[in-house]
Every structure is written in structure tokens, then in C-alpha cells.
Amino acid sequence: MSNFQLVGWDNPMGDDFFPAPIIPILRHDGQLVAYYPGGQKHEDPVHEDSVFVHFTTEELQGPFLGFNPEEERLFADSKTKIVRMSIEEYNATAQKRTRV
């Protein structure tokens, strides 16, 4: 397993667009990166001064402890309701969300 430490998240759809899949911001081997699922390149370096939503210490030691972007995804129902799920759960809920 790679050395990932979750720090926060960013919404590529925009600050006020929810519900939405969100991009985890992590430390990987000491470097701050955005982790994009899919494709060949998953990690893009993020400048230390970049603006993104930081998780609280309580969140990082509680519901998001041990988050692994290679096996899990994040989804935001709102700015304050973030859901962590396996890739299988994420894909299943994505199919439900696209049906109207």
C-alpha cells in the first residue's frame, strides 16, 4: 500500500455544486497532491498555498482514518456532509444517481 495521508478535499464542479464527487487532497511521500481516480496518472502536485477544504483533526482521526484513494472514493452531499465509500459502493451509487 502506498503512503497516503488524507488532508482535505476539493470539488472540481465548483464551490457550490452539490451533491458531487470530490477529489481527495493528500500527502503522498511528503508531497501535497490531488488524487484523481481513473486514467494512468492519478496524482497531481498541489501547491502548499492552494485553497481546498481541510478536514478537522477529529474527522481525520475518526471517520476518515486510514483513507486509501486506491480503494476508496469521497462524495459530498454538501460542504459539511462528506461520505467515504469503497469503489464498488461509489460505482453503484453513481449508477443510481444518473437514473432519473
VENQUIJO-V255420 format. One record per residue. SS is DSSP state (A for helix, B for strand, O for the rest). Layout:
# VENQUIJO-V255420
ss = (SS:SS)
This chain:
# VENQUIJO-V255420
ss = (O:O:O:B:B:B:B:B:B:B:O:O:O:O:O:O:O:O:O:B:B:B:B:B:B:B:B:B:O:O:B:B:B:B:B:O:O:O:O:O:O:O:B:B:B:O:O:O:O:O:O:O:B:B:O:O:A:A:A:A:A:O:O:O:O:O:O:O:O:O:O:B:B:B:B:B:O:O:O:O:O:B:B:B:B:B:A:A:A:A:A:A:A:A:A:A:A:A:O:O)
